[in-house]
Every structure is written in C-alpha cells, then in structure tokens.
C-alpha cells in the first residue's frame, strides 16, 4: 500500500525489494548439489587467519632489520635466544593455533539428493577452499561435547551452527536424527542381569 502511490515509487520499491537481504533469489544448485548451510563467520575466520599470516610474514622480514638497528644481535647469547624465542613464538605458534582451531569450520555445506552425499567446504592452511565429500553414514557424533566439533565426517572434525540451517530437516538428516530409533528391551534386560 505504501509503494502504490506513484509509478516512480513503485519502481523504486521493486528495486529496493530486489536488493534487500531478505529477498534473495533461490540458490541455483552447484556442481556439489543444493546449498543447505552457510557459515556466518566465514569472512571473520578468513580475515583473522589472513591477518595472522601477514603479521607473521612481516615479522620474518623485520627481524634482521630490528637486530641490526637495536644492537641485540651483538649482545649476549642468552638475550639473543630470549629475543628469537619470543618473536618465533608469536610468528609461528599463533598461525598454527588459529589453523588448528578453525580448520573444521564449515563455510558452506551442500547436499546432493541423488547420491545422498554431502560436500563440506572449509579453509585449508593456505586459505584456499577445501572440499570434503561424505555420506550421512560417515557422520559420527562426539561422545563428549567438544568446543570446536559438532560432528565428525569420516575422521575429520566439522563445526556447524545448527541455528543457521534454513531448513531444520536438513540438519536432522545430516546428524541422523530422522532415522528411526529402536530400543532392544531383551538386550537391556540381559545387560542389567549380568551386573
């Protein structure tokens, strides 16, 4: 009703509707299948890892310059070892730790109905996209809730946010929650009697 006052306003309202985030067109299936999940921290993970890598590379190039300008290179061996150890720790340990913590973060998850396979897209160590193809039978839930693992696909840990699945049935099928559950009373009875 608000947009129907003039032809100009109607055209501008249609253009606004096309560019609004809630009016995104339907995703066309890719070569991996239908997009069922998109991680909302993908850009943040990529940005933090890129920043960490770039500062580490900058440190590697600046160490000789700092050594020559400050004179630390001519001090005792103990001071040199402490300096190199501190710089080396932040240069190498931080990017490795970030990679270990975020390597299983799923940025996109696809599902192919015809073959009942999933394709998870994650970032590898050199910030390139890496795909992992698995079936629902390959999904294992961790015995204990883990901070950076929602499920294991084959043996690789994956981290997804269940709230970001547009269709909850896709998450239920991925985790195997839609499978019928059978409880064997005889087996339970034998287990309690053996105790």
C-alpha positions in Angstrom: 0.0 0.0 0.0 2.9 2.3 0.7 4.6 1.7 -2.6 1.5 2.1 -4.8 1.3 5.9 -4.7 3.1 6.6 -8.0 4.9 4.8 -10.8 8.3 6.1 -9.7 7.8 5.0 -6.1 6.6 1.6 -7.3 9.7 1.1 -9.4 12.0 2.2 -6.6 10.2 -0.2 -4.2 10.7 -3.1 -6.6 14.4 -2.2 -6.8 14.7 -2.0 -3.1 13.0 -5.4 -2.7 15.5 -6.9 -5.2 18.5 -5.6 -3.2 17.2 -6.3 0.3 18.8 -9.3 2.1 15.5 -10.9 2.9 14.6 -11.1 -0.8 17.5 -13.1 -2.0 16.7 -15.3 -5.1 16.7 -19.0 -4.8 20.1 -20.6 -4.9 20.8 -22.5 -8.0 22.3 -25.9 -7.4 26.0 -26.0 -7.9 28.2 -28.9 -9.0 28.2 -30.0 -5.3 24.4 -30.1 -5.0 21.9 -27.9 -3.1 23.3 -25.4 -0.7 21.9 -26.3 2.8 24.2 -24.3 5.1 26.3 -21.2 5.0 28.5 -20.3 8.0 28.1 -16.7 9.1 31.7 -16.5 10.4 33.4 -17.4 7.2 34.7 -13.9 6.4 35.8 -13.4 10.0 37.7 -16.7 10.0 39.4 -15.8 6.7 40.2 -12.3 7.9 41.7 -13.4 11.2 43.8 -16.1 9.5 45.0 -13.7 6.8 45.9 -11.1 9.4 47.8 -13.6 11.4 49.7 -14.9 8.4 50.5 -11.4 7.2 51.9 -10.3 10.5 54.0 -13.5 10.8 55.5 -12.8 7.3 56.1 -9.2 8.3 57.9 -10.3 11.5 60.1 -12.7 9.5 61.2 -9.8 7.2 61.6 -7.3 10.1 63.8 -9.5 12.4 67.1 -8.8 10.6 66.4 -5.1 10.4 65.5 -4.9 14.1 68.6 -6.9 15.0 70.9 -4.6 13.1 69.2 -1.3 14.3 68.9 -2.2 18.0 72.2 -3.9 18.5 70.5 -7.0 20.0 72.5 -9.1 17.5 75.7 -8.1 19.3 74.5 -8.8 22.9 74.9 -12.0 24.8 73.7 -15.3 23.5 71.1 -15.5 26.3 69.5 -12.2 25.2 69.5 -13.4 21.6 67.9 -16.7 22.5 65.2 -15.0 24.5 64.5 -12.5 21.7 64.4 -15.1 19.0 62.2 -17.3 21.1 59.7 -14.6 21.8 59.5 -13.5 18.2 59.4 -17.1 17.0 56.6 -18.0 19.4 54.3 -15.2 18.1 55.4 -15.7 14.5 54.8 -19.4 14.2 52.6 -20.6 17.1 49.7 -18.1 16.6 49.0 -19.0 12.9 49.3 -22.7 13.7 47.0 -22.4 16.7 44.4 -20.5 14.6 44.6 -23.0 11.9 44.1 -25.9 14.3 41.1 -24.2 15.9 39.4 -23.2 12.7 40.3 -25.9 10.2 36.9 -27.7 10.7 34.7 -24.6 10.4 32.3 -25.3 7.6 31.8 -22.2 5.5 29.3 -23.9 3.1 27.6 -27.3 3.1 25.9 -28.8 0.1 23.7 -31.8 -0.2 23.1 -33.9 -3.4 19.8 -35.7 -3.2 20.5 -38.2 -6.0 23.6 -39.7 -4.3 22.7 -38.8 -0.7 26.2 -37.2 -0.3 27.3 -34.0 1.5 30.1 -31.7 0.4 31.6 -29.5 3.2 33.7 -26.5 2.2 36.4 -25.4 4.7 39.6 -23.4 4.6 42.9 -25.2 4.4 46.2 -24.0 5.8 46.9 -21.7 2.8 43.5 -20.1 3.0 42.2 -21.9 -0.1 38.8 -23.6 0.0 38.9 -27.4 0.6 36.0 -29.7 0.0 35.3 -32.9 1.9 32.7 -35.3 0.4 30.9 -37.7 2.8 27.7 -39.6 3.3 25.3 -39.5 6.2 26.6 -42.9 7.3 30.1 -41.3 7.7 28.8 -38.8 10.3 29.7 -39.6 13.9 28.7 -37.5 16.9 31.4 -36.9 19.5 30.9 -38.9 22.7 31.6 -35.8 24.8 30.5 -32.3 23.6 33.6 -30.6 22.2 34.2 -26.9 21.8 35.2 -26.9 18.1 33.4 -30.0 16.9 29.8 -30.6 16.1 30.3 -33.9 14.3 33.0 -36.0 12.6 32.7 -36.6 8.8 34.8 -39.8 8.3 37.6 -38.8 10.7 37.6 -35.0 10.1 36.0 -32.8 12.8 33.4 -30.3 11.5 31.9 -27.3 13.2 28.5 -26.0 12.1 25.9 -23.9 13.9 22.5 -25.7 13.9 20.6 -22.4 14.0 22.0 -21.4 10.6 20.3 -24.2 8.6 17.4 -22.6 6.8 15.6 -25.9 6.7 15.8 -27.8 10.1 15.1 -31.1 8.3 18.5 -30.8 6.5 20.3 -30.6 9.9 18.2 -33.5 11.3 19.1 -35.7 8.2 22.8 -34.7 8.5 23.0 -35.7 12.1 20.9 -38.8 11.6 18.1 -37.6 13.9 15.5 -38.6 11.3 16.4 -42.3 11.5 14.0 -44.5 13.4 15.2 -45.4 16.9 14.9 -49.0 18.1 15.4 -50.0 21.7 16.0 -53.7 22.3 14.4 -54.5 25.7 15.8 -58.0 25.7 19.4 -56.7 25.3 18.9 -54.2 28.0 17.4 -56.8 30.3 20.4 -59.1 29.7 22.8 -56.2 30.4 21.1 -55.5 33.8 21.0 -59.1 34.8 24.7 -59.6 34.0 25.6 -56.9 36.5 
